[in-house]
Amino acid sequence: MTKVLVIGSKGMLGRDLCVRLRQEFEVVEADIEEVDIRDHAATCKLVSSIKPDEVVNVAAFTDVDGAEIRPSLAYEINAEGAGNVAKAASQIGARCTYIGTDFIFATDKGKNAPYVEDDEPRPMGVYSRSKLAGELNVKRYADRFLIIRTAWLFGLHGKNFIDAILKKARESDLRVVDDQVGCPTFSIDLSEAIARLLRTQDTGTFHCCNAGSCSWCEFARAIVGMAGFDKVEVSPISTEELNRPAPRPAYSVLNTDKLLEKTGFRMPPWEDALGRYLRLREERQR
Ligand SMILES: NC(=O)c1ccc[n+]([C@@H]2O[C@H](COP(=O)([O-])OP(=O)(O)OC[C@H]3O[C@@H](n4cnc5c(N)ncnc54)[C@H](OP(=O)(O)O)[C@@H]3O)[C@@H](O)[C@H]2O)c1
């Protein structure tokens, strides 16, 4: 049975991913308590002691605004850490999987066609640049790799936009950004896509997100609607009005045709994913 080492297994994606991978692979989990990927020697030691066929790195510094304040830490984890994992995987002949982000595709004014894997990245802000540097390190150091770019992630095991909107909807009306468009993505559906890519012997970059796209404001309206907050008003505001520390792309929709071509799998529409997320969330709260 193929042995998969998942590093970052206790994060939002990591938790769902391990559950899904266990259905068809032998899974070994590691997170910051087992290994700090900033430490090259420790990462090599762990990987060579486990001897997996696949190393999946979902560990990251994911606080987009926080990265503006702590740029060195973001680079150490997202870029150098990614390189350390890639080197460690290559030393034992394992394929290395890295999770990338849609945020590397910054504003192309007027862009309205989904990005394909070969489109030129134009990252803005520390987080996006550190994640692109991570991709480049994976390509440089890993003999065989999967770079899986995803977007606007939500899952049951981490802080996410849906929970933030539901919390605020209990207290007041909402003002949500309407000039950023992307692809909301459920960590359970992304885990399915990763499992299917791991079945292949492919190497390269893949875009994996739920089908369709929307603005954050449209996403928030769907959340309050599906959750039954009929009287809550969601008003559009601009990115400029919100004034967050990190810049964010106006349009970062990803084209997922390559995933479909290689695996026969298209991730379901984001509205369907949102409905499943809300049902699971309710079951957990009972
Ligand atoms: N969230 C999104 O919207 C989004 C969108 C696009 C792409 N992505 C990418 O998807 C991946 C998974 O994201 P996520 O939201 O699931 O992340 P997450 O919940 O923040 O999980 C990351 C995990 O990695 C661990 N970690 C952090 N630094 C580490 C280190 N130096 N060594 C070992 N482990 C470390 C974290 O531990 P601590 O919690 O103790 O720090 C956490 O358990 C990331 O690569 C992220 O960049 C995320």
Ligand as a Chemical Component Dictionary entry (heavy atoms), coordinates in Angstrom:
data_LIG
# 
_chem_comp.id                   LIG 
_chem_comp.type                 NON-POLYMER 
_chem_comp.pdbx_formal_charge   0 
_chem_comp.three_letter_code    LIG 
# 
loop_
_chem_comp_atom.comp_id 
_chem_comp_atom.atom_id 
_chem_comp_atom.alt_atom_id 
_chem_comp_atom.type_symbol 
_chem_comp_atom.charge 
_chem_comp_atom.model_Cartn_x 
_chem_comp_atom.model_Cartn_y 
_chem_comp_atom.model_Cartn_z 
_chem_comp_atom.pdbx_ordinal 
LIG N1  N1  N 0  -6.975 28.935 4.013  1  
LIG C1  C1  C 0  -7.132 29.356 2.751  2  
LIG O1  O1  O 0  -8.061 30.118 2.411  3  
LIG C2  C2  C 0  -6.157 28.900 1.689  4  
LIG C3  C3  C 0  -6.333 29.316 0.365  5  
LIG C4  C4  C 0  -5.431 28.889 -0.608 6  
LIG C5  C5  C 0  -4.382 28.060 -0.252 7  
LIG N2  N2  N 1  -4.223 27.680 1.032  8  
LIG C6  C6  C 0  -3.110 26.810 1.383  9  
LIG O2  O2  O 0  -3.643 25.561 1.816  10 
LIG C7  C7  C 0  -2.761 24.967 2.780  11 
LIG C8  C8  C 0  -3.542 24.549 4.011  12 
LIG O3  O3  O 0  -4.139 25.698 4.584  13 
LIG P1  P1  P 0  -4.956 25.622 5.959  14 
LIG O4  O4  O 0  -5.895 26.774 5.933  15 
LIG O5  O5  O -1 -5.446 24.244 6.194  16 
LIG O6  O6  O 0  -3.782 25.966 6.992  17 
LIG P2  P2  P 0  -3.801 25.894 8.593  18 
LIG O7  O7  O 0  -5.166 25.546 9.093  19 
LIG O8  O8  O 0  -3.166 27.154 9.071  20 
LIG O9  O9  O 0  -2.868 24.639 8.894  21 
LIG C9  C9  C 0  -1.482 24.687 8.769  22 
LIG C10 C10 C 0  -0.889 23.693 9.737  23 
LIG O10 O10 O 0  0.542  23.741 9.602  24 
LIG C11 C11 C 0  1.117  23.841 10.905 25 
LIG N3  N3  N 0  2.396  24.536 10.829 26 
LIG C12 C12 C 0  2.623  25.882 10.802 27 
LIG N4  N4  N 0  3.944  26.131 10.760 28 
LIG C13 C13 C 0  4.576  24.924 10.753 29 
LIG C14 C14 C 0  5.931  24.541 10.728 30 
LIG N5  N5  N 0  6.912  25.446 10.717 31 
LIG N6  N6  N 0  6.232  23.216 10.732 32 
LIG C15 C15 C 0  5.244  22.292 10.778 33 
LIG N7  N7  N 0  3.931  22.596 10.805 34 
LIG C16 C16 C 0  3.591  23.907 10.804 35 
LIG C17 C17 C 0  0.097  24.655 11.679 36 
LIG O11 O11 O 0  0.326  24.556 13.062 37 
LIG P3  P3  P 0  -0.117 25.817 14.010 38 
LIG O12 O12 O 0  -1.598 25.932 13.863 39 
LIG O13 O13 O 0  0.343  25.397 15.364 40 
LIG O14 O14 O 0  0.604  27.011 13.444 41 
LIG C18 C18 C 0  -1.204 24.018 11.200 42 
LIG O15 O15 O 0  -1.497 22.837 11.927 43 
LIG C19 C19 C 0  -1.656 26.003 3.007  44 
LIG O16 O16 O 0  -0.555 25.695 2.223  45 
LIG C20 C20 C 0  -2.270 27.306 2.544  46 
LIG O17 O17 O 0  -1.301 28.253 2.124  47 
LIG C21 C21 C 0  -5.093 28.067 2.013  48 
# 
loop_
_chem_comp_bond.comp_id 
_chem_comp_bond.atom_id_1 
_chem_comp_bond.atom_id_2 
_chem_comp_bond.value_order 
_chem_comp_bond.pdbx_ordinal 
LIG N1  C1  SING 1  
LIG C1  O1  DOUB 2  
LIG C1  C2  SING 3  
LIG C2  C3  SING 4  
LIG C2  C21 DOUB 5  
LIG C3  C4  DOUB 6  
LIG C4  C5  SING 7  
LIG C5  N2  DOUB 8  
LIG N2  C6  SING 9  
LIG N2  C21 SING 10 
LIG C6  O2  SING 11 
LIG C6  C20 SING 12 
LIG O2  C7  SING 13 
LIG C7  C8  SING 14 
LIG C7  C19 SING 15 
LIG C8  O3  SING 16 
LIG O3  P1  SING 17 
LIG P1  O4  DOUB 18 
LIG P1  O5  SING 19 
LIG P1  O6  SING 20 
LIG O6  P2  SING 21 
LIG P2  O7  DOUB 22 
LIG P2  O8  SING 23 
LIG P2  O9  SING 24 
LIG O9  C9  SING 25 
LIG C9  C10 SING 26 
LIG C10 O10 SING 27 
LIG C10 C18 SING 28 
LIG O10 C11 SING 29 
LIG C11 N3  SING 30 
LIG C11 C17 SING 31 
LIG N3  C12 SING 32 
LIG N3  C16 SING 33 
LIG C12 N4  DOUB 34 
LIG N4  C13 SING 35 
LIG C13 C14 SING 36 
LIG C13 C16 DOUB 37 
LIG C14 N5  SING 38 
LIG C14 N6  DOUB 39 
LIG N6  C15 SING 40 
LIG C15 N7  DOUB 41 
LIG N7  C16 SING 42 
LIG C17 O11 SING 43 
LIG C17 C18 SING 44 
LIG O11 P3  SING 45 
LIG P3  O12 DOUB 46 
LIG P3  O13 SING 47 
LIG P3  O14 SING 48 
LIG C18 O15 SING 49 
LIG C19 O16 SING 50 
LIG C19 C20 SING 51 
LIG C20 O17 SING 52 
# 
